[in-house]
Every structure is written in C-alpha cells, then in structure tokens.
Amino acid sequence: MSNQCGPRLEVLECRTAPAVDLTGSAWQPLLGNWDASGQQSIGSYDPATATWYLRNSNSAGGTDAGTFQYGSPGWIPLAGDWDGDGRDGVGAFDPSTATWYLRNSPSAGAPDFTFQYGDRDWRPVVGDWNGDGRDTPGVFVPSAALWLLSNTNAAGAPTAGAFSYGGRNWTPVAGDWNGDGRDGIGAIDPSSSTWYLRDALSSGAPTVAPFSYGGSGWAPVAGSFGTGAGQPDGIGVVDPSSGTWYLRSATSAGAPTITPFSYGVGGTRDFEDFNGDGQGDGQRAQDQEEDDQQIDDTFFLQSASRSNALEVAMGNLAANRASSSAVRQYGLRMVQEHTDAQNDLRDVLDDQDVSEPTSLSAQDQQLVASMANLSGPAFDRAYLLSQVTGHQRTIALYEQATNSDEGDVQDYAEDKLPDLRDHFEQAVSLLQTAYYV
C-alpha cells in the first residue's frame, strides 16, 4: 500500500461510525448487535445532544432498541462487545483527551471501562483483534497511516499490533472480512471511494480485491448484517445529505443487498472535522480562512520559544537513549536546528518586546521526565510518536502566524515552516520503520 498523502476524510469504522461534524446538525451512523441476536443493526447519534437512537432491524422505523444520552457533545460514538457477552454496548471517545468511556450495555449509565489510549489528533477504531469475542481499542495515526491496536480495554502498549497500512489521511475501517472470528483492517481512499481490505493485522497487500463502493463524502460502515454466524462481515455507506443507508452483505462492488432506507437526520457534513473543533485534521490550518488563522503575536512567539526548547531537550535525550542510529542522528538534528531557530527567534522577541520563556511548561517537563525513564526501542517509538504529533501542531501554529500583521513575525514563521515540515516527514518515515524492529 502507498503511504502517499491523499485527500482528507474522517475515520468511520466497523461497530462505530464516528461522523465528522460533531458540532453541527448531521447525525452520525453506527452499527451494533444491540439485542444479542448475532446480527448488527443500525443506530444514529445526535452530536448536539449526545443522544443515541438505536434500532434492532436494518430498515426505517422507530427506535425499538433504545433512545438515551451517553457521553458529551463533541465526543465520538463507539459500539462494541466490550465484555464478550454477545451483545454490543456503547462507548464514547473524548477527542480532547483521548479518553475512552465504554459501557457494556446499550443504555445510559456509568462507564464500565475508562482509560486513555491514543492522542487527541488520532482516530479511534475498535475490533475483536484476537478472536476472543471482545472488542478492544485501536487508533489510527492519520499523518503516518499508522495503526496501534490493543487487546485490552485499558491504557497500555499496542499489544495487538503496530504497523502502517493505507495512505495518509485515508479512512480506516475494521471488520471480519473472512469470517474467521477475528477482525481485520481496511483503508478507504476518499478520492475514489476505493476500499482496500486486509485480513491480517500487519502491513502488506490487500487480501480482498480492491473495489469502489459509495459516493464522495459518504460515511462507510461495516458489520455482520444480513450474514450468518461464521460468515464474513459486509460493508455499507450512508449518504449524509439524506440519511440513506446502502448496506451490502459482501466485500465487493455491487448493488445493496438490503433495500436502501433512511434513518437518522441528514445534513451537511464537514468531512475534514473529525474531533469537533471546527477545523480540519491532519493539516488543519492550511484550509482555514486567513482571518481565522491569525493569532496573537505574543502567544505565537512564546509558544515557538517553548517548542524550540522542548525539541532541544528531547533531541538530547534521543541522542543518548535511542537504540537506532537513525533516531540518534535525528535527535542531534533537532538539537542543532531548533537551537539555530531559537537564536533567530531572539531577534524577533527583542523587536516585539516579548520576554523569552525561562522554562518549559509543566506539561513539557512531564513529557521530558517520562521519556527519561525509557530506553532502547521503547524510547525510539515514544520519541518519534511525540515528534509526529508535536510537529503537526507546531506546523499549524506557524501557518497561522504567517498571517501576522507584524512583518518580522510573519517572516520568521514563513522561513521556518519548510524545516518544520521536513522534520515532520522524517519523523513519520522513522516511526514507520521503528515499529518493524
């Protein structure tokens, strides 16, 4: 599979179809085995009120499986069999903290599992990765097309697999494509609505012949609807403009096998906004209007200064603690280039009469302290993950600063952006390699 950068589309996946306009009127489709029948049926989530509308059949009609509130507005709905009892429960992912709130039953109430897994810019996926009958979490790092899957509903390492698959900012999906009781992975190219499905939790070629299904901007879902026990999952798409579902009990192009129907409320979706902050993900700042991009110059200058200091501190750690020579060299590069960047920034700080921060933020100090306790391949992976997410945010900050009214601030941001983007690309490449060690 290619990891080239493609058009952006937000993640929607098996047993959870987190839609993308979390602050707008568009409702979000999902599938779940609400009645323990062995078949998954539809649900719709109202992001404005965090209200779930569940139905026990794949057709238009009333909410015979329940209507209730769970989670909070702006959170991402999930569904899965968290405890292995044969019935799907509900879940909610808080994108601002990467916190998962999973409940064993499809109803309102307290969560049975609460934990942090992933990062705020990453996309949640769920699946039964090891065939034990329980759905567990995973995340897709959109900027690196990297999957990190876990076999437990708890914080921790990616025990079910860490690998790259699909293209950057493609749409990850999950489902039991071959009927063996274990969920596989998939990636959808949003530019062509082409599905690339793979049975194994690893990098490699698709094991299902790639096919196109759905229209531009439609929301994909997958699950065991219209198939018997032990049979492969099917696929589906939902047209957000009308709330019409098109479900097909096969992993191939073709006509829906279930008569199309409407359920939930349609509406305009911004398929760039996954986490509900009103901005596109991945490279969110580049598509905003210039007026929205402009930020306070003092905030930018102090943030850039702290970012440079953090990169120097983390780079020194990498130079001494990384197991890979390539990661050590990358760390040394960060030390040198961010030291140079800070020296250039001091001239701008002086011109703007802004004080240079004298210490790292409390959050950055905590990150450095935690990294200092790691070594070897574990350090390499944690460091590179922080580099990918950190540079992604820093790039967005600098892109906003290019609209400053102050010429020296604008010039500094424009001058450093190419280096920051190169740092980001190198970190992505090294991160993908690090998970094959």
C-alpha positions as semicolon CSV with decimal commas, in nm:
position;residue;x (nm);y (nm);z (nm)
1;M;0,000;0,000;0,000
2;S;0,116;0,351;-0,075
3;N;0,163;0,599;0,208
4;Q;0,134;0,899;-0,018
5;C;-0,067;1,189;0,110
6;G;-0,420;1,181;-0,025
7;P;-0,729;1,395;0,025
8;R;-0,855;1,402;0,381
9;L;-1,161;1,221;0,509
10;E;-1,253;1,141;0,861
11;V;-1,243;0,796;1,018
12;L;-1,551;0,577;1,021
13;E;-1,518;0,213;1,107
14;C;-1,680;-0,119;1,199
15;R;-1,912;-0,103;1,500
16;T;-1,861;0,268;1,518
17;A;-1,920;0,525;1,253
18;P;-1,796;0,843;1,415
19;A;-1,918;1,115;1,189
20;V;-1,732;1,431;1,144
21;D;-1,935;1,742;1,205
22;L;-1,956;1,691;1,579
23;T;-2,085;2,039;1,642
24;G;-2,335;2,059;1,355
25;S;-2,671;1,910;1,271
26;A;-2,552;1,596;1,093
27;W;-2,621;1,282;1,289
28;Q;-2,369;1,002;1,300
29;P;-2,440;0,645;1,183
30;L;-2,316;0,334;1,360
31;L;-2,385;-0,040;1,377
32;G;-2,421;-0,270;1,677
33;N;-2,557;-0,604;1,792
34;W;-2,798;-0,437;2,031
35;D;-3,018;-0,741;2,106
36;A;-2,756;-1,022;2,115
37;S;-2,907;-1,174;1,800
38;G;-2,570;-1,215;1,634
39;Q;-2,663;-0,959;1,368
40;Q;-2,572;-0,594;1,374
41;S;-2,829;-0,328;1,311
42;I;-2,838;0,046;1,281
43;G;-2,808;0,336;1,515
44;S;-2,779;0,711;1,486
45;Y;-2,613;0,956;1,720
46;D;-2,711;1,322;1,758
47;P;-2,383;1,509;1,829
48;A;-2,561;1,819;1,955
49;T;-2,721;1,638;2,249
50;A;-2,515;1,315;2,275
51;T;-2,838;1,123;2,221
52;W;-2,840;0,770;2,077
53;Y;-3,125;0,632;1,864
54;L;-3,089;0,255;1,819
55;R;-3,295;0,011;1,612
56;N;-3,300;-0,371;1,606
57;S;-3,350;-0,404;1,230
58;N;-3,186;-0,261;0,922
59;S;-3,481;-0,060;0,798
60;A;-3,658;0,267;0,852
61;G;-3,867;0,285;1,167
62;G;-3,871;0,360;1,536
63;T;-3,601;0,328;1,799
64;D;-3,701;-0,011;1,937
65;A;-3,351;-0,075;2,074
66;G;-3,339;0,240;2,285
67;T;-3,318;0,616;2,297
68;F;-3,083;0,762;2,557
69;Q;-2,799;1,002;2,623
70;Y;-2,442;0,885;2,670
71;G;-2,119;1,081;2,650
72;S;-2,099;1,452;2,585
73;P;-2,150;1,674;2,282
74;G;-1,838;1,672;2,069
75;W;-1,738;1,320;2,173
76;I;-1,715;1,037;1,921
77;P;-1,965;0,747;1,948
78;L;-1,840;0,387;1,958
79;A;-2,007;0,049;1,977
80;G;-1,868;-0,296;2,053
81;D;-1,889;-0,607;2,268
82;W;-1,654;-0,490;2,542
83;D;-1,713;-0,780;2,784
84;G;-1,768;-1,073;2,545
85;D;-2,130;-1,137;2,642
86;G;-2,253;-1,148;2,282
87;R;-2,422;-0,810;2,297
88;D;-2,275;-0,479;2,188
89;G;-2,257;-0,191;2,428
90;V;-2,188;0,174;2,364
91;G;-1,884;0,390;2,410
92;A;-1,766;0,746;2,373
93;F;-1,422;0,882;2,290
94;D;-1,329;1,229;2,414
95;P;-1,105;1,363;2,136
96;S;-0,964;1,640;2,355
97;T;-0,807;1,394;2,600
98;A;-0,804;1,062;2,407
99;T;-1,014;0,915;2,688
100;W;-1,239;0,615;2,622
101;Y;-1,567;0,563;2,814
102;L;-1,707;0,216;2,740
103;R;-2,035;0,076;2,872
104;N;-2,132;-0,291;2,843
105;S;-2,498;-0,225;2,767
106;P;-2,661;-0,003;2,504
107;S;-2,812;0,236;2,755
108;A;-2,746;0,541;2,968
109;G;-2,538;0,495;3,280
110;A;-2,185;0,487;3,414
111;P;-1,898;0,351;3,202
112;D;-1,761;0,006;3,281
113;F;-1,420;0,092;3,136
114;T;-1,246;0,429;3,141
115;F;-0,892;0,476;3,012
116;Q;-0,671;0,685;2,787
117;Y;-0,538;0,541;2,464
118;G;-0,402;0,733;2,169
119;D;-0,379;1,106;2,124
120;R;-0,621;1,387;2,053
121;D;-0,530;1,405;1,684
122;W;-0,563;1,029;1,632
123;R;-0,869;0,838;1,524
124;P;-1,034;0,567;1,732
125;V;-1,116;0,227;1,587
126;V;-1,246;-0,087;1,761
127;G;-1,241;-0,455;1,675
128;D;-1,203;-0,809;1,805
129;W;-0,836;-0,828;1,711
130;N;-0,757;-1,170;1,866
131;G;-1,086;-1,357;1,824
132;D;-1,170;-1,379;2,196
133;G;-1,519;-1,234;2,146
134;R;-1,434;-0,897;2,299
135;D;-1,393;-0,571;2,113
136;T;-1,095;-0,361;2,218
137;P;-0,948;-0,028;2,112
138;G;-0,716;0,085;1,843
139;V;-0,607;0,415;1,700
140;F;-0,508;0,527;1,352
141;V;-0,242;0,798;1,329
142;P;-0,364;0,983;1,018
143;S;-0,044;1,170;0,945
144;A;0,157;0,846;0,933
145;A;-0,107;0,589;0,827
146;L;0,000;0,403;1,141
147;W;-0,223;0,160;1,331
148;L;-0,179;0,093;1,704
149;L;-0,412;-0,184;1,826
150;S;-0,466;-0,321;2,176
151;N;-0,614;-0,647;2,304
152;T;-0,731;-0,497;2,634
153;N;-0,978;-0,224;2,728
154;A;-0,717;-0,035;2,921
155;A;-0,428;0,204;2,873
156;G;-0,102;0,047;2,764
157;A;0,108;-0,068;2,474
158;P;-0,033;-0,173;2,132
159;T;-0,041;-0,546;2,216
160;A;-0,244;-0,642;1,907
161;G;-0,017;-0,478;1,653
162;A;0,163;-0,164;1,539
163;F;0,205;-0,119;1,166
164;S;0,135;0,109;0,871
165;Y;-0,141;0,041;0,621
166;G;-0,322;0,260;0,374
167;G;-0,248;0,618;0,281
168;R;-0,210;0,919;0,500
169;N;-0,547;1,060;0,600
170;W;-0,732;0,775;0,437
171;T;-1,033;0,634;0,621
172;P;-0,956;0,331;0,841
173;V;-1,217;0,056;0,873
174;A;-1,228;-0,273;1,061
175;G;-1,426;-0,593;1,013
176;D;-1,414;-0,971;0,996
177;W;-1,359;-0,991;0,621
178;N;-1,302;-1,370;0,604
179;G;-1,538;-1,498;0,875
180;D;-1,264;-1,641;1,099
181;G;-1,388;-1,461;1,411
182;R;-1,108;-1,206;1,411
183;D;-1,140;-0,853;1,278
184;G;-0,907;-0,739;1,006
185;I;-0,827;-0,391;0,887
186;G;-0,904;-0,176;0,588
187;A;-0,838;0,165;0,441
188;I;-1,057;0,367;0,207
189;D;-0,912;0,612;-0,042
190;P;-1,155;0,904;-0,018
191;S;-1,063;1,038;-0,361
192;S;-1,211;0,730;-0,530
193;S;-1,421;0,561;-0,256
194;T;-1,199;0,255;-0,308
195;W;-1,181;0,001;-0,024
196;Y;-0,856;-0,189;0,050
197;L;-0,926;-0,469;0,299
198;R;-0,672;-0,697;0,469
199;D;-0,733;-0,996;0,697
200;A;-0,406;-0,973;0,890
201;L;-0,316;-0,706;1,144
202;S;0,000;-0,604;0,966
203;S;0,139;-0,414;0,672
204;G;0,104;-0,581;0,336
205;A;-0,116;-0,617;0,033
206;P;-0,497;-0,629;0,048
207;T;-0,635;-0,982;0,081
208;V;-0,966;-0,873;-0,072
209;A;-0,957;-0,740;-0,426
210;P;-0,989;-0,359;-0,400
211;F;-1,328;-0,222;-0,500
212;S;-1,527;0,101;-0,504
213;Y;-1,846;0,146;-0,306
214;G;-2,031;0,459;-0,210
215;G;-2,010;0,821;-0,314
216;S;-1,786;1,113;-0,236
217;G;-1,826;1,221;0,124
218;W;-2,044;0,925;0,220
219;A;-1,986;0,759;0,556
220;P;-1,864;0,395;0,545
221;V;-1,972;0,130;0,796
222;A;-1,908;-0,245;0,820
223;G;-2,059;-0,528;1,018
224;S;-2,244;-0,858;1,036
225;F;-2,576;-0,756;0,887
226;G;-2,751;-0,999;0,654
227;T;-2,484;-1,265;0,707
228;G;-2,500;-1,574;0,922
229;A;-2,270;-1,681;1,206
230;G;-1,920;-1,750;1,086
231;Q;-1,974;-1,554;0,766
232;P;-1,768;-1,252;0,662
233;D;-1,882;-0,903;0,752
234;G;-2,045;-0,686;0,492
235;I;-1,999;-0,322;0,407
236;G;-2,219;-0,016;0,386
237;V;-2,228;0,356;0,327
238;V;-2,458;0,632;0,446
239;D;-2,538;0,937;0,236
240;P;-2,518;1,222;0,488
241;S;-2,733;1,455;0,280
242;S;-3,038;1,231;0,312
243;G;-2,957;0,986;0,590
244;T;-2,997;0,699;0,340
245;W;-2,821;0,370;0,420
246;Y;-2,686;0,138;0,147
247;L;-2,585;-0,196;0,302
248;R;-2,424;-0,484;0,113
249;S;-2,354;-0,826;0,268
250;A;-2,038;-0,873;0,063
251;T;-1,695;-0,712;0,038
252;S;-1,713;-0,615;-0,327
253;A;-1,864;-0,359;-0,559
254;G;-2,228;-0,409;-0,649
255;A;-2,583;-0,324;-0,556
256;P;-2,704;-0,307;-0,194
257;T;-2,837;-0,642;-0,071
258;I;-3,069;-0,468;0,173
259;T;-3,323;-0,227;0,028
260;P;-3,191;0,125;0,088
261;F;-3,369;0,315;0,364
262;S;-3,342;0,638;0,559
263;Y;-3,268;0,653;0,929
264;G;-3,142;0,944;1,134
265;V;-3,113;1,301;1,022
266;G;-2,907;1,401;0,721
267;G;-2,738;1,731;0,675
268;T;-2,427;1,897;0,552
269;R;-2,110;1,738;0,691
270;D;-1,764;1,879;0,708
271;F;-1,565;1,564;0,640
272;E;-1,250;1,747;0,741
273;D;-1,356;1,799;1,104
274;F;-1,313;1,478;1,300
275;N;-1,263;1,599;1,652
276;G;-1,529;1,868;1,653
277;D;-1,302;2,169;1,691
278;G;-1,436;2,330;1,375
279;Q;-1,111;2,273;1,190
280;G;-0,984;2,006;0,952
281;D;-0,749;1,745;1,098
282;G;-0,401;1,644;0,992
283;Q;-0,300;1,969;0,829
284;R;-0,600;2,157;0,965
285;A;-0,473;2,510;0,945
286;Q;-0,394;2,524;0,575
287;D;-0,760;2,520;0,468
288;Q;-0,887;2,786;0,705
289;E;-0,963;3,139;0,605
290;E;-0,679;3,380;0,673
291;D;-0,881;3,573;0,927
292;D;-0,929;3,254;1,126
293;Q;-0,559;3,172;1,104
294;Q;-0,430;3,491;1,260
295;I;-0,325;3,450;1,622
296;D;-0,184;3,675;1,890
297;D;0,183;3,750;1,816
298;T;0,292;3,725;2,178
299;F;0,127;3,386;2,214
300;F;0,296;3,263;1,898
301;L;0,642;3,390;1,992
302;Q;0,633;3,241;2,340
303;S;0,486;2,914;2,211
304;A;0,753;2,892;1,941
305;S;1,022;2,956;2,200
306;R;0,894;2,682;2,429
307;S;0,864;2,448;2,131
308;N;1,228;2,507;2,039
309;A;1,336;2,444;2,397
310;L;1,137;2,122;2,413
311;E;1,285;1,998;2,087
312;V;1,637;2,062;2,214
313;A;1,567;1,879;2,542
314;M;1,401;1,584;2,368
315;G;1,669;1,575;2,100
316;N;1,943;1,549;2,362
317;L;1,757;1,257;2,519
318;A;1,728;1,088;2,180
319;A;2,097;1,133;2,109
320;N;2,178;0,945;2,430
321;R;1,892;0,698;2,479
322;A;1,773;0,589;2,135
323;S;1,867;0,241;2,016
324;S;1,854;0,328;1,647
325;S;2,143;0,525;1,499
326;A;1,894;0,694;1,265
327;V;1,687;0,814;1,562
328;R;2,001;0,933;1,740
329;Q;2,101;1,130;1,430
330;Y;1,750;1,273;1,405
331;G;1,773;1,383;1,769
332;L;2,103;1,557;1,704
333;R;1,948;1,730;1,405
334;M;1,664;1,857;1,625
335;V;1,913;1,993;1,878
336;Q;2,111;2,181;1,615
337;E;1,826;2,315;1,404
338;H;1,600;2,417;1,691
339;T;1,895;2,584;1,866
340;D;1,954;2,782;1,548
341;A;1,582;2,857;1,520
342;Q;1,576;2,990;1,876
343;N;1,876;3,211;1,810
344;D;1,689;3,361;1,514
345;L;1,374;3,393;1,722
346;R;1,551;3,603;1,987
347;D;1,586;3,887;1,739
348;V;1,210;3,882;1,682
349;L;1,142;3,861;2,056
350;D;1,356;4,169;2,110
351;D;1,192;4,362;1,826
352;Q;0,845;4,280;1,960
353;D;0,946;4,342;2,323
354;V;0,833;3,993;2,422
355;S;1,009;3,809;2,704
356;E;1,168;3,473;2,627
357;P;1,024;3,195;2,849
358;T;1,280;3,076;3,101
359;S;1,149;2,723;3,147
360;L;0,947;2,450;2,983
361;S;0,576;2,433;3,053
362;A;0,465;2,190;3,322
363;Q;0,325;1,959;3,056
364;D;0,651;1,963;2,860
365;Q;0,851;1,898;3,175
366;Q;0,634;1,596;3,244
367;L;0,692;1,467;2,890
368;V;1,071;1,502;2,920
369;A;1,068;1,330;3,261
370;S;0,864;1,038;3,129
371;M;1,089;0,998;2,826
372;A;1,396;0,996;3,050
373;N;1,268;0,672;3,203
374;L;1,264;0,494;2,865
375;S;1,544;0,344;2,662
376;G;1,602;0,124;2,358
377;P;1,325;0,057;2,103
378;A;1,056;0,169;2,350
379;F;1,221;0,510;2,367
380;D;1,253;0,527;1,988
381;R;0,882;0,468;1,935
382;A;0,763;0,704;2,209
383;Y;1,000;0,977;2,095
384;L;0,902;0,951;1,731
385;L;0,530;0,948;1,815
386;S;0,581;1,269;2,011
387;Q;0,771;1,416;1,716
388;V;0,492;1,338;1,470
389;T;0,215;1,483;1,684
390;G;0,424;1,770;1,817
391;H;0,543;1,886;1,477
392;Q;0,192;1,854;1,337
393;R;0,067;2,101;1,597
394;T;0,369;2,326;1,560
395;I;0,322;2,345;1,184
396;A;-0,041;2,451;1,235
397;L;0,074;2,721;1,477
398;Y;0,334;2,855;1,235
399;E;0,088;2,850;0,945
400;Q;-0,141;3,073;1,148
401;A;0,148;3,308;1,227
402;T;0,217;3,364;0,856
403;N;-0,088;3,592;0,866
404;S;0,056;3,819;1,135
405;D;0,040;4,193;1,076
406;E;0,398;4,216;1,204
407;G;0,642;4,161;0,920
408;D;0,922;4,009;1,130
409;V;0,682;3,761;1,291
410;Q;0,542;3,664;0,953
411;D;0,890;3,633;0,800
412;Y;1,014;3,413;1,084
413;A;0,717;3,176;1,053
414;E;0,747;3,152;0,675
415;D;1,124;3,095;0,697
416;K;1,098;2,808;0,947
417;L;0,796;2,625;0,803
418;P;0,993;2,429;0,537
419;D;1,229;2,293;0,805
420;L;0,939;2,200;1,034
421;R;0,763;2,016;0,753
422;D;1,084;1,830;0,673
423;H;1,123;1,736;1,041
424;F;0,768;1,605;1,037
425;E;0,818;1,396;0,723
426;Q;1,140;1,244;0,856
427;A;0,972;1,158;1,187
428;V;0,688;0,985;1,003
429;S;0,934;0,778;0,799
430;L;1,138;0,683;1,106
431;L;0,824;0,600;1,305
432;Q;0,703;0,354;1,045
433;T;1,043;0,185;1,047
434;A;1,061;0,181;1,428
435;Y;0,755;-0,045;1,456
436;Y;0,917;-0,315;1,245
437;V;1,216;-0,355;1,480
